[in-house]
Amino acid sequence: MTDFPSFSAEDGKRIVYVREVKTADLPEEIRARTGGLDHLYAIHAEGGEVLALVPDRAQAFVVARQNEFSPVSVH
């Protein structure tokens, strides 16, 4: 997993990174539960670890904010 740089949010919230991941690149046990989606969106902590996988980008931002994180897109 890639380590992402650490940034401080202006509002004091912790930063998380949202990026699209191909379902084919995920472990088999996760692929089996994706319902045939070809990609998901991963929410990563500052250190790069995956905190959550969700089906769409908008939902990733909502989940991050509901958990008091400041989401940032990674391309």
Secondary structure, DSSP 4 states (H G I P E B T S, - for coil): -PPPPP---TTSPEEEEEEEEEGGGS-HHHHTTSTT-SEEEEEE-TTS-EEEEESSHHHHHHHHHHTTEEEEE--
